[in-house]
Amino acid sequence: MSTTVQVLFVVVAVLVGVVVAVISGVLSKVSGSPTGIVIRDSSVAFAGTAGLTLLLLKAIGVL
């Protein structure tokens, strides 16, 4: 598989992580959490989602 396609898959994984982080942050803020907790929850959601997506792509042989 070409390098360009692999880079696009990594970009998609990061964008999925960003979307999940934003949704997690909004839900956390709506529930009344302080800003520090919202930032922590969002960063954990981003790291977890992007990391697991990349691991999944690696496991199925795409990367």
MMTF fields as JSON, N, C-alpha, C and O atoms, coordinates in Angstrom:
{
  "mmtfVersion": "1.0.0",
  "mmtfProducer": "UNKNOWN",
  "numBonds": 251,
  "numAtoms": 252,
  "numGroups": 63,
  "numChains": 1,
  "numModels": 1,
  "chainsPerModel": [1],
  "groupsPerChain": [63],
  "chainIdList": ["A"],
  "bondAtomList": [4, 2, 8, 6, 12, 10, 16, 14, 20, 18, 24, 22, 28, 26, 32, 30, 36, 34, 40, 38, 44, 42, 48, 46, 52, 50, 56, 54, 60, 58, 64, 62, 68, 66, 72, 70, 76, 74, 80, 78, 84, 82, 88, 86, 92, 90, 96, 94, 100, 98, 104, 102, 108, 106, 112, 110, 116, 114, 120, 118, 124, 122, 128, 126, 132, 130, 136, 134, 140, 138, 144, 142, 148, 146, 152, 150, 156, 154, 160, 158, 164, 162, 168, 166, 172, 170, 176, 174, 180, 178, 184, 182, 188, 186, 192, 190, 196, 194, 200, 198, 204, 202, 208, 206, 212, 210, 216, 214, 220, 218, 224, 222, 228, 226, 232, 230, 236, 234, 240, 238, 244, 242, 248, 246],
  "bondOrderList": [1, 1, 1, 1, 1, 1, 1, 1, 1, 1, 1, 1, 1, 1, 1, 1, 1, 1, 1, 1, 1, 1, 1, 1, 1, 1, 1, 1, 1, 1, 1, 1, 1, 1, 1, 1, 1, 1, 1, 1, 1, 1, 1, 1, 1, 1, 1, 1, 1, 1, 1, 1, 1, 1, 1, 1, 1, 1, 1, 1, 1, 1],
  "groupList": [{"groupName": "MET", "atomNameList": ["N", "CA", "C", "O"], "elementList": ["N", "C", "C", "O"], "formalChargeList": [0, 0, 0, 0], "bondAtomList": [1, 0, 2, 1, 3, 2], "bondOrderList": [1, 1, 2], "singleLetterCode": "M", "chemCompType": "L-PEPTIDE LINKING"}, {"groupName": "SER", "atomNameList": ["N", "CA", "C", "O"], "elementList": ["N", "C", "C", "O"], "formalChargeList": [0, 0, 0, 0], "bondAtomList": [1, 0, 2, 1, 3, 2], "bondOrderList": [1, 1, 2], "singleLetterCode": "S", "chemCompType": "L-PEPTIDE LINKING"}, {"groupName": "THR", "atomNameList": ["N", "CA", "C", "O"], "elementList": ["N", "C", "C", "O"], "formalChargeList": [0, 0, 0, 0], "bondAtomList": [1, 0, 2, 1, 3, 2], "bondOrderList": [1, 1, 2], "singleLetterCode": "T", "chemCompType": "L-PEPTIDE LINKING"}, {"groupName": "VAL", "atomNameList": ["N", "CA", "C", "O"], "elementList": ["N", "C", "C", "O"], "formalChargeList": [0, 0, 0, 0], "bondAtomList": [1, 0, 2, 1, 3, 2], "bondOrderList": [1, 1, 2], "singleLetterCode": "V", "chemCompType": "L-PEPTIDE LINKING"}, {"groupName": "GLN", "atomNameList": ["N", "CA", "C", "O"], "elementList": ["N", "C", "C", "O"], "formalChargeList": [0, 0, 0, 0], "bondAtomList": [1, 0, 2, 1, 3, 2], "bondOrderList": [1, 1, 2], "singleLetterCode": "Q", "chemCompType": "L-PEPTIDE LINKING"}, {"groupName": "LEU", "atomNameList": ["N", "CA", "C", "O"], "elementList": ["N", "C", "C", "O"], "formalChargeList": [0, 0, 0, 0], "bondAtomList": [1, 0, 2, 1, 3, 2], "bondOrderList": [1, 1, 2], "singleLetterCode": "L", "chemCompType": "L-PEPTIDE LINKING"}, {"groupName": "PHE", "atomNameList": ["N", "CA", "C", "O"], "elementList": ["N", "C", "C", "O"], "formalChargeList": [0, 0, 0, 0], "bondAtomList": [1, 0, 2, 1, 3, 2], "bondOrderList": [1, 1, 2], "singleLetterCode": "F", "chemCompType": "L-PEPTIDE LINKING"}, {"groupName": "ALA", "atomNameList": ["N", "CA", "C", "O"], "elementList": ["N", "C", "C", "O"], "formalChargeList": [0, 0, 0, 0], "bondAtomList": [1, 0, 2, 1, 3, 2], "bondOrderList": [1, 1, 2], "singleLetterCode": "A", "chemCompType": "L-PEPTIDE LINKING"}, {"groupName": "GLY", "atomNameList": ["N", "CA", "C", "O"], "elementList": ["N", "C", "C", "O"], "formalChargeList": [0, 0, 0, 0], "bondAtomList": [1, 0, 2, 1, 3, 2], "bondOrderList": [1, 1, 2], "singleLetterCode": "G", "chemCompType": "PEPTIDE LINKING"}, {"groupName": "ILE", "atomNameList": ["N", "CA", "C", "O"], "elementList": ["N", "C", "C", "O"], "formalChargeList": [0, 0, 0, 0], "bondAtomList": [1, 0, 2, 1, 3, 2], "bondOrderList": [1, 1, 2], "singleLetterCode": "I", "chemCompType": "L-PEPTIDE LINKING"}, {"groupName": "LYS", "atomNameList": ["N", "CA", "C", "O"], "elementList": ["N", "C", "C", "O"], "formalChargeList": [0, 0, 0, 0], "bondAtomList": [1, 0, 2, 1, 3, 2], "bondOrderList": [1, 1, 2], "singleLetterCode": "K", "chemCompType": "L-PEPTIDE LINKING"}, {"groupName": "PRO", "atomNameList": ["N", "CA", "C", "O"], "elementList": ["N", "C", "C", "O"], "formalChargeList": [0, 0, 0, 0], "bondAtomList": [1, 0, 2, 1, 3, 2], "bondOrderList": [1, 1, 2], "singleLetterCode": "P", "chemCompType": "L-PEPTIDE LINKING"}, {"groupName": "ARG", "atomNameList": ["N", "CA", "C", "O"], "elementList": ["N", "C", "C", "O"], "formalChargeList": [0, 0, 0, 0], "bondAtomList": [1, 0, 2, 1, 3, 2], "bondOrderList": [1, 1, 2], "singleLetterCode": "R", "chemCompType": "L-PEPTIDE LINKING"}, {"groupName": "ASP", "atomNameList": ["N", "CA", "C", "O"], "elementList": ["N", "C", "C", "O"], "formalChargeList": [0, 0, 0, 0], "bondAtomList": [1, 0, 2, 1, 3, 2], "bondOrderList": [1, 1, 2], "singleLetterCode": "D", "chemCompType": "L-PEPTIDE LINKING"}],
  "groupTypeList": [0, 1, 2, 2, 3, 4, 3, 5, 6, 3, 3, 3, 7, 3, 5, 3, 8, 3, 3, 3, 7, 3, 9, 1, 8, 3, 5, 1, 10, 3, 1, 8, 1, 11, 2, 8, 9, 3, 9, 12, 13, 1, 1, 3, 7, 6, 7, 8, 2, 7, 8, 5, 2, 5, 5, 5, 5, 10, 7, 9, 8, 3, 5],
  "groupIdList": [1, 2, 3, 4, 5, 6, 7, 8, 9, 10, 11, 12, 13, 14, 15, 16, 17, 18, 19, 20, 21, 22, 23, 24, 25, 26, 27, 28, 29, 30, 31, 32, 33, 34, 35, 36, 37, 38, 39, 40, 41, 42, 43, 44, 45, 46, 47, 48, 49, 50, 51, 52, 53, 54, 55, 56, 57, 58, 59, 60, 61, 62, 63],
  "secStructList": [7, 7, 2, 2, 2, 2, 2, 2, 2, 2, 2, 2, 2, 2, 2, 2, 2, 2, 2, 2, 2, 2, 2, 2, 2, 2, 2, 2, 2, 2, 6, 6, 7, 7, 2, 2, 2, 2, 2, 2, 2, 2, 2, 2, 2, 2, 2, 2, 2, 2, 2, 2, 2, 2, 2, 2, 2, 2, 2, 6, 6, 7, 7],
  "xCoordList": [0.85, 0.0, 0.893, 1.933, 0.461, 1.297, 1.327, 0.439, 2.36, 2.552, 1.454, 1.04, 0.986, -0.065, -1.344, -1.994, -1.702, -2.908, -2.736, -3.679, -1.562, -1.305, -1.404, -1.957, -0.877, -0.962, -2.422, -2.817, -3.214, -4.629, -5.359, -6.232, -5.009, -5.618, -5.237, -6.073, -4.012, -3.581, -4.331, -4.751, -4.495, -5.245, -6.695, -7.26, -7.293, -8.665, -8.74, -9.681, -7.759, -7.743, -7.648, -8.317, -6.831, -6.696, -7.987, -8.41, -8.613, -9.865, -10.982, -11.791, -11.041, -12.028, -11.771, -12.709, -10.498, -10.15, -10.575, -11.045, -10.417, -10.815, -12.328, -12.812, -13.071, -14.536, -14.999, -15.853, -14.446, -14.833, -14.442, -15.189, -13.287, -12.849, -13.781, -14.111, -14.205, -15.108, -16.453, -17.005, -16.975, -18.254, -18.131, -19.016, -17.05, -16.834, -16.725, -17.285, -16.01, -15.866, -17.185, -17.479, -17.976, -19.275, -20.187, -20.842, -20.23, -21.068, -20.607, -21.427, -19.299, -18.768, -19.1, -19.445, -18.996, -19.283, -20.775, -21.151, -21.628, -23.074, -23.495, -24.435, -22.774, -23.123, -22.639, -22.91, -21.928, -21.551, -20.141, -19.827, -19.301, -17.926, -17.112, -17.366, -16.127, -15.229, -14.356, -14.199, -13.803, -13.043, -11.857, -11.58, -11.161, -10.015, -10.411, -9.695, -11.535, -12.026, -12.438, -12.212, -13.039, -13.452, -12.233, -12.249, -11.178, -9.948, -9.345, -8.913, -9.312, -8.768, -9.586, -9.022, -10.898, -11.754, -11.602, -11.563, -11.516, -11.359, -10.028, -9.967, -8.966, -7.654, -7.56, -6.936, -8.166, -8.18, -9.003, -8.615, -10.134, -10.967, -10.221, -10.293, -9.502, -8.736, -7.646, -7.527, -6.858, -5.739, -6.236, -5.669, -7.283, -7.818, -8.381, -8.103, -9.169, -9.795, -8.772, -8.78, -7.902, -6.896, -5.959, -5.624, -5.541, -4.645, -5.283, -4.668, -6.508, -7.184, -7.491, -7.421, -7.827, -8.072, -6.804, -6.846, -5.676, -4.407, -4.02, -3.525, -4.244, -3.953, -4.831, -4.364, -6.095, -7.002, -6.567, -6.559, -6.207, -5.749, -4.464, -4.277, -3.59, -2.352, -2.65, -2.025, -3.615, -3.945, -4.582, -4.347, -5.382, -6.013, -5.137, -5.542, -3.949, -2.969, -3.066, -2.478, -3.793, -3.917, -2.675, -2.246, -2.097, -0.888, 0.345, 1.457],
  "yCoordList": [-1.172, 0.0, 1.232, 1.273, 2.224, 3.408, 4.234, 4.15, 5.011, 5.848, 6.896, 7.238, 7.402, 8.42, 7.88, 8.569, 6.658, 6.038, 5.804, 5.999, 5.394, 5.179, 6.494, 6.527, 7.568, 8.874, 9.313, 9.883, 9.056, 9.406, 8.631, 9.181, 7.358, 6.576, 7.132, 7.164, 7.559, 8.159, 9.47, 9.748, 10.265, 11.519, 11.232, 11.937, 10.217, 9.848, 9.418, 9.785, 8.644, 8.212, 9.41, 9.441, 10.389, 11.588, 12.402, 12.917, 12.52, 13.268, 12.591, 13.271, 11.274, 10.548, 10.831, 11.035, 10.841, 11.166, 12.568, 12.782, 13.522, 14.897, 14.995, 15.667, 14.324, 14.368, 13.769, 14.344, 12.63, 11.998, 12.879, 12.969, 13.526, 14.406, 15.6, 15.988, 16.182, 17.33, 16.911, 17.604, 15.786, 15.304, 15.002, 15.35, 14.365, 14.06, 15.331, 15.41, 16.319, 17.581, 18.312, 18.85, 18.334, 19.003, 18.306, 18.962, 16.985, 16.246, 16.454, 16.573, 16.497, 16.709, 18.115, 18.289, 19.111, 20.496, 20.684, 21.388, 20.054, 20.168, 19.552, 20.014, 18.494, 17.848, 18.659, 18.287, 19.758, 20.655, 20.481, 20.991, 19.786, 19.587, 20.868, 21.68, 21.051, 22.206, 22.08, 20.995, 23.195, 23.239, 22.278, 21.649, 22.153, 21.237, 19.791, 19.052, 19.397, 18.032, 17.831, 16.763, 18.848, 18.764, 18.582, 17.766, 19.349, 19.231, 17.842, 17.23, 17.342, 16.007, 14.944, 14.065, 15.011, 14.024, 14.046, 12.998, 15.239, 15.358, 14.798, 14.116, 15.082, 14.579, 13.071, 12.414, 12.519, 11.063, 10.433, 9.407, 11.047, 10.529, 10.58, 9.635, 11.679, 11.79, 10.735, 10.025, 10.632, 9.685, 8.253, 7.463, 7.924, 6.574, 6.236, 5.166, 7.132, 6.857, 6.8, 5.866, 7.784, 7.795, 6.596, 5.953, 6.297, 5.155, 3.833, 3.008, 3.623, 2.364, 2.247, 1.151, 3.347, 3.31, 2.939, 2.133, 3.522, 3.177, 1.723, 1.045, 1.239, -0.163, -1.099, -2.127, -0.746, -1.554, -1.579, -2.64, -0.425, -0.377, -1.188, -1.826, -1.154, -1.935, -3.431, -4.232, -3.805, -5.213, -5.83, -6.999, -5.052, -5.62, -5.471, -5.854, -4.918, -4.881, -3.688, -3.703, -2.657, -1.478, -0.602, -0.022, -0.502, 0.313, -0.552, -0.042],
  "zCoordList": [0.0, 0.0, 0.0, 0.658, -0.751, -0.892, 0.398, 1.246, 0.499, 1.675, 1.796, 2.903, 0.671, 0.693, 1.321, 2.108, 0.976, 1.534, 3.025, 3.792, 3.444, 4.861, 5.63, 6.729, 5.067, 5.707, 5.823, 6.84, 4.805, 4.853, 5.943, 6.614, 6.125, 7.191, 8.569, 9.471, 8.734, 10.001, 10.247, 11.37, 9.199, 9.328, 9.72, 10.557, 9.129, 9.481, 10.946, 11.65, 11.409, 12.808, 13.745, 14.777, 13.4, 14.237, 14.216, 15.25, 13.052, 12.973, 13.751, 14.382, 13.72, 14.53, 16.008, 16.779, 16.399, 17.779, 18.173, 19.29, 17.274, 17.553, 17.725, 18.635, 16.85, 16.944, 18.269, 18.944, 18.643, 19.903, 21.088, 22.063, 21.017, 22.102, 22.253, 23.374, 21.15, 21.214, 21.8, 22.656, 21.344, 21.874, 23.365, 24.148, 23.751, 25.16, 25.989, 27.082, 25.477, 26.195, 26.349, 27.416, 25.296, 25.362, 26.36, 27.17, 26.303, 27.24, 28.679, 29.589, 28.878, 30.215, 30.721, 31.889, 29.848, 30.249, 30.523, 31.46, 29.705, 29.902, 31.237, 31.885, 31.63, 32.897, 34.106, 35.247, 33.863, 34.943, 35.481, 36.556, 34.769, 35.233, 35.099, 34.209, 35.99, 35.855, 34.601, 34.041, 34.183, 32.936, 32.936, 31.914, 34.046, 34.116, 33.864, 33.188, 34.403, 34.197, 32.746, 32.177, 32.148, 30.749, 29.846, 28.925, 30.12, 29.319, 29.487, 28.509, 30.722, 30.968, 30.257, 29.604, 30.372, 29.727, 28.211, 27.566, 27.655, 26.204, 25.732, 24.709, 26.468, 26.044, 26.176, 25.342, 27.204, 27.351, 26.229, 25.671, 25.9, 24.812, 23.484, 22.697, 23.225, 21.985, 21.912, 20.913, 22.961, 22.955, 22.818, 22.063, 23.541, 23.474, 22.116, 21.575, 21.557, 20.268, 19.14, 18.338, 19.078, 18.016, 18.153, 17.158, 19.369, 19.581, 19.221, 18.545, 19.664, 19.344, 17.861, 17.304, 17.212, 15.768, 15.018, 14.088, 15.414, 14.761, 15.019, 14.119, 16.247, 16.539, 15.723, 15.234, 15.578, 14.772, 13.313, 12.688, 12.765, 11.396, 11.196, 10.159, 12.192, 12.116, 12.193, 11.498, 13.05, 13.233, 11.995, 11.691, 11.284, 10.094, 8.845, 7.747, 9.018, 7.943, 7.015, 5.934, 7.41, 6.566, 6.665, 5.668, 7.851, 8.033, 8.033, 8.174]
}
